Amino acid sequence: MPERSKAVKDVLAKFAKIRKKYTSPQVVTEFLFLLILGIIMALLSFAMDYTIEKCQKAHYWLFLELRDSAVLQYFTWVVFPLIFILFSIGFVHIVSPQAIGSGIPEMKTIMRGVVLHEYLTFRVLVAKMVGLTSAIGSRLPIGKEGPFVHIASIVATLMNKLVLPFSTASENEYSLHEMFGAACAVGVACNFAAPIGGVLFSIEVTATYFAVRNYWRGFFSAVCGAFAFRLLAVWNAKEETITALFKTNFRVEFPYDLQELIAFVAIGIFSGFAGALFVYVHRKIVEFFKRKPNIFKNMKMKYFIQPIAVSILMSTLTYPNGLGQLMAGELTPKEKLDTLFDNETWAKLGYIDESNVVVDSQEGWKHPTVNIFATLVIFIVTHFLMSALAITLPIPCGIFMPVFLIGAAFGRLVGEAMASLYPDGFHSGEKIYRIVPGGYAVVGAASLSGAVTHTISTSVIVFELTGQISHILPVMIAVLIANAIAQWLQPSIYDSIILIKNLPYIPYVGTNNKQLRDIYVEDIMIRDLKFVSYTSTRKDLENDIKNTNLKILPLVDSKESMILIGSVQVSNLQDLLNNPEAQGTSPSPNADGSSTYSCHKTSRCNLFPADKGHSAEAELQHVSSFDTIELDAENKSCFEQTDLLVNFGNCKINPSPFQLVERTSLYKAHILFSLLSVRRAYITSYGKLVGVVSLKELSTAIQGTLEHRHERIHSPVRNTKTQMQEHLLSQNEVTPLVD
């Protein structure tokens, strides 16, 4: 009995310890923060979807109401989206231009440790929400997944500052990354009701290295957001219960035959090349508009010329009574996906089957004289170009959904072709199983979107979107093949945008890159750097602050020794100059003509004359209360000319700034910068400050090395290091990154 009683007491003690650990105010606050974040994002996503649906239905309703006049129909079809696009551009341009684009490249850079000012403010949130709703409501081929990652990060930041005292997020940068990681996950989950895929996707597109301890935060917030998002659909009477967003009814007992795996592999191969081509075409379109003719540059409305032309072109192509008949122009993106994921075969001898299979939503793909294969090919080609063009407009826009739709259309094309080649399906025992083209559409959607974004998690997203995993093996095979090909040919669309915008982000480096191991940080560091000496006078410190645009400066022992003893923020130095305690007292004459200066015991002596050979060690000695320093006439004159030494005793100094030795390889520096999310590293040699390397120099050096990797070295003197240094000198900006 005593032993049993002791065991019970031990169990109760452990339980009490666990309860105390997980019911502390900090943990409860964190759970509430993540819960509220998920619910807020679900409300925003549902409200945006509702508004977009009403706008798109109003567009088509006006088109039908004017059926008696072909001219008015065309005018309405073109002008309606044009008004929405121009409103989106104008609103975003006035409220916050930082809301333009996807937001994932910027969040990827922010989570990398770079400060992008004005990207996480309330103004950006308003501009992003209103501009994105207006742009998608115009039927422009863009999505909202990427922008919602940005929106979720803004909401989390505002909650941290204004709503909830999320103390762990304000303590250090690592907690900020934890908050952003959860926000990015819930941003994806609230679009597709895919919490698992949302967490994995957010990790793949925003993080270089991910701390597993933050895993639960993303999952908890994503599950709360996805659950609330689908619950709102039930509340709005759109669904009877919580189901998948694009629910499918694929055959489970025999989803596909082994022979069909060849077609699935072909989809993966094509999607890999198509994904790389999409990134390339998008970059070329951006470069073209940067080099547009002078006629556009001289116009006052140049900001609206490109969007107007693009809007009119796309509306004309999708006009239901024109070319839109060949590409389901009358259907919304959601309706198109619903029909593409249908598990019934559309084609009978190449044309839409006139049986009861055709429903109202499938009428958009039906044409009396053109077969379904031509319709799908035209849809794929036109939407491929339109999507690459649309995401270059100065509006909030996502990339994932357009390529997801294009991939679904290509998969459907292959599925319909297979159904025509094997009209009787495949035999299994005594049963005959017909081909399911909708399964091919799922494979195509996952593989092309994965190829463009360089992610594997798209396979998980399609499973959660459709509510079925019957095609898990074909989807995984196609996505892996597509990723391998796309990564070999082009960077991801997000990395491409980072390069286009010249954001300070380090490119990916493979483990087998030997060239970076032979280059050292001393080859790329900035040697002519600004610094503050611990023996600086007030005049010296004022000049140092005046002649720099940096926010953080290294602090050295003295100009002669250059021993790095820390770093200090310029704002703290300015406060130091404005602090009377940091200034010396006026000299008081003595009977013998010398002068005395008083200093307090608790402060480092700041009243010594500026001595070029003086060191920090000499300054650290304490002076007893009201001790005096006597100066003769010669020293007094010298003292008054050079001013007093600045007292750094009340200045906040970082005693351990990130530093590397001069013989650190570029490969190791890349790993450390990526893992620790640092923005600069001071280069030292035996403790002596010899240079500085910022994220910008490291990124430029690695990019130059990667560009020269496949070049042939014609001279033994012209080695990789020489090429890299020439690339650095050829850059317009090689100054250290401004903090």
Disulfide bonds with the S-S distance in Angstrom:
none
